[in-house]
């Protein structure tokens, strides 16, 4: 442990698996007290247990980020029991792979569900912790995507691309507004990362994986741990003059 995040209280949404779990573990190794939030209470608890088992500090709470009032309740609870939050990672997200021209009802449901989690959820959680973050001159790290810039030509929902464009826009808007309060707001743009979110498509669609690899100069898929370094950088004082930016962790995908 190098202690880059000592004295910080960090909240990670979607911390029960994948990128969120990796970030929570990484933050704890750097000395942060981590609140792991996930819609799956057991998964959140498992991440917290892994942290405390490694002598880190963590707690877990169940949270569906689409429930605005519950977000406020959880923020109040964490503030009262752990202290004011100084790092917020908005990681919770979902994806669907129906084309816009697919079944009408499926497309509508995709749009509603994806926006509710990927965009409204980021708003709900950020707004709930806003006063704590202003009080601590905190740091917000939003998880965007390569699809914050483009629509990857695979079986993919246009709602996902739209939501991730929105996350980047939200990041820049908040950075502009909250800079006067000392709050830094940045994003990370993962490429093709091996997570439970894409486990099924990786197993059933080798052509899709090949398409990504042919477009990735580093020639490999990413692992959740590949996002931890950028997440630590954006949360610690090494990035003290960085705000309104997105750090791409995509193996070079956008360079080709």
Helices and strands as residue ranges (DSSP letters): E 9-13, H 18-29, E 33-38, H 41-53, E 57-62, H 68-81, E 87-90, H 104-114, I 115-119, H 120-136, E 139-143, G 146-148, H 158-178, G 179-181, E 184-190, E 193-194, G 196-198, H 199-204, H 206-214, E 222-223, G 224-227, H 228-235, G 237-239, E 246-249, G 253-255
